Amino acid sequence: MSISKLNALDISWIMLLSITLANALVAETADKSLFITAVICCSIAVKGRRIMDYFMELNHANKTIQLLMRGYFYVFPLLIFLTDLFSEQLAILTTI
């Protein structure tokens, strides 16, 4: 398969693999920081959006379904970031 014959689905798949490998590399090598968490959360949102548009083909779905799915793919990474940001406070709140 030549590069000129790659379609949008192939490019999406390559992008998803690349982002996943980059996330794994960052998770194994980088020090924990809010910046790293933000980068990972952004990559989760990008990957979710690519999956929604190219693999689930929801870009042709009902507008309500699109809105709910996009909300999920943007709210979930935001919740991950907020959990990391307020981890100490959450630990105090949930300690018995």
HUDAFEN-V814441 format. One record per pair of residues at least 6 apart in sequence whose ideal C-beta (glycine too) atoms are under 7 Angstrom apart, sorted by the first residue. I is the first residue (numbers start at 1). J is the second residue. D is the distance in whole Angstrom. If there is no record, write none. Layout:
# HUDAFEN-V814441
I&J&D  I&J&D
This chain:
# HUDAFEN-V814441
8&54&6  9&54&6  12&50&5  12&54&4  15&50&6  16&47&6  16&50&6  19&43&5  19&46&7  19&47&6  23&40&6  23&43&6  26&36&6  26&39&7  26&40&7  30&36&5  34&84&7  34&85&6  37&81&6  37&84&5  38&81&6  41&77&4  41&80&5  41&81&5  44&77&4  45&73&6  45&74&6  45&77&5  48&73&3  49&73&6  52&58&5  52&69&5  52&73&6  53&59&5  58&65&6  58&66&6  58&69&6  83&90&7
